[in-house]
Amino acid sequence: MKELAKQFGSLMGTSFAAACCLGVTAALSALAAIGAGFLINDVFLIPLFLGFIALSLWLLFQSSRSHRDLRPFWVALGGGIAAFVGLWIAPLVVIAGLAICVASSLWDFRRGLVLRAARTSS
């Protein structure tokens, strides 16, 4: 459960950075309200977005490797690339890429539960 919390924490950070990059008013207002308005510039946000995507993918890779099934990682990698490229294409591509990352994390978590159940039953 701790792995899933880490993965979703990093995905939430990624989503917030993406929202700021895309100019979502609520996200930009939240940054300004906490005194971090200097982060509104894409010079800060895009590396932050990439960092959160990289963290999400790294955590998913570690988890997938421990479950001996890297398919969720490879799918999430495609979603992460789509989310990043989508910043210059369309917001819908960013959202779809992030949704793929979330679905891959859930897939990996489910795989871990099945493996854990199989180990305890034998």
Contacts in CASP RR format, 6 or more apart in sequence:
PFRMAT RR
TARGET T0000
AUTHOR 0000-0000-0000
METHOD contacts of the structure
MODEL  1
MKELAKQFGSLMGTSFAAACCLGVTAALSALAAIGAGFLINDVFLIPLFL
GFIALSLWLLFQSSRSHRDLRPFWVALGGGIAAFVGLWIAPLVVIAGLAI
CVASSLWDFRRGLVLRAARTSS
3 59 0 8 1.000
3 62 0 8 1.000
3 63 0 8 1.000
3 109 0 8 1.000
4 105 0 8 1.000
4 109 0 8 1.000
6 59 0 8 1.000
7 56 0 8 1.000
7 59 0 8 1.000
7 60 0 8 1.000
7 63 0 8 1.000
7 105 0 8 1.000
7 108 0 8 1.000
7 109 0 8 1.000
8 102 0 8 1.000
8 105 0 8 1.000
10 52 0 8 1.000
10 55 0 8 1.000
10 56 0 8 1.000
10 59 0 8 1.000
11 52 0 8 1.000
11 56 0 8 1.000
11 98 0 8 1.000
11 101 0 8 1.000
11 102 0 8 1.000
11 105 0 8 1.000
13 52 0 8 1.000
14 49 0 8 1.000
14 52 0 8 1.000
14 53 0 8 1.000
14 56 0 8 1.000
14 83 0 8 1.000
14 98 0 8 1.000
14 101 0 8 1.000
15 98 0 8 1.000
16 27 0 8 1.000
17 45 0 8 1.000
17 48 0 8 1.000
17 49 0 8 1.000
17 52 0 8 1.000
18 49 0 8 1.000
18 83 0 8 1.000
18 87 0 8 1.000
18 94 0 8 1.000
18 98 0 8 1.000
19 26 0 8 1.000
19 27 0 8 1.000
20 27 0 8 1.000
20 28 0 8 1.000
20 31 0 8 1.000
20 39 0 8 1.000
20 40 0 8 1.000
20 45 0 8 1.000
21 42 0 8 1.000
21 45 0 8 1.000
21 46 0 8 1.000
21 49 0 8 1.000
21 87 0 8 1.000
21 94 0 8 1.000
22 87 0 8 1.000
22 91 0 8 1.000
22 94 0 8 1.000
28 40 0 8 1.000
31 37 0 8 1.000
31 39 0 8 1.000
31 40 0 8 1.000
32 40 0 8 1.000
38 44 0 8 1.000
39 45 0 8 1.000
39 48 0 8 1.000
46 87 0 8 1.000
49 84 0 8 1.000
49 87 0 8 1.000
50 84 0 8 1.000
53 80 0 8 1.000
53 83 0 8 1.000
53 84 0 8 1.000
53 101 0 8 1.000
56 76 0 8 1.000
56 80 0 8 1.000
56 101 0 8 1.000
56 105 0 8 1.000
57 73 0 8 1.000
57 76 0 8 1.000
57 77 0 8 1.000
57 80 0 8 1.000
57 101 0 8 1.000
60 72 0 8 1.000
60 73 0 8 1.000
60 76 0 8 1.000
60 101 0 8 1.000
60 104 0 8 1.000
60 105 0 8 1.000
60 108 0 8 1.000
61 70 0 8 1.000
61 73 0 8 1.000
63 108 0 8 1.000
63 109 0 8 1.000
63 112 0 8 1.000
64 70 0 8 1.000
64 71 0 8 1.000
64 72 0 8 1.000
64 73 0 8 1.000
64 108 0 8 1.000
64 111 0 8 1.000
65 73 0 8 1.000
67 108 0 8 1.000
67 111 0 8 1.000
67 112 0 8 1.000
67 115 0 8 1.000
69 108 0 8 1.000
69 111 0 8 1.000
71 107 0 8 1.000
72 104 0 8 1.000
72 105 0 8 1.000
72 107 0 8 1.000
72 108 0 8 1.000
72 111 0 8 1.000
73 104 0 8 1.000
73 108 0 8 1.000
75 100 0 8 1.000
75 103 0 8 1.000
75 104 0 8 1.000
75 107 0 8 1.000
76 100 0 8 1.000
76 101 0 8 1.000
76 104 0 8 1.000
76 105 0 8 1.000
78 97 0 8 1.000
78 100 0 8 1.000
79 96 0 8 1.000
79 97 0 8 1.000
79 98 0 8 1.000
79 100 0 8 1.000
79 101 0 8 1.000
79 104 0 8 1.000
80 97 0 8 1.000
80 98 0 8 1.000
80 100 0 8 1.000
80 101 0 8 1.000
82 93 0 8 1.000
82 94 0 8 1.000
82 96 0 8 1.000
82 97 0 8 1.000
82 100 0 8 1.000
83 93 0 8 1.000
83 94 0 8 1.000
83 96 0 8 1.000
83 97 0 8 1.000
83 98 0 8 1.000
83 101 0 8 1.000
85 93 0 8 1.000
86 93 0 8 1.000
86 94 0 8 1.000
87 94 0 8 1.000
END
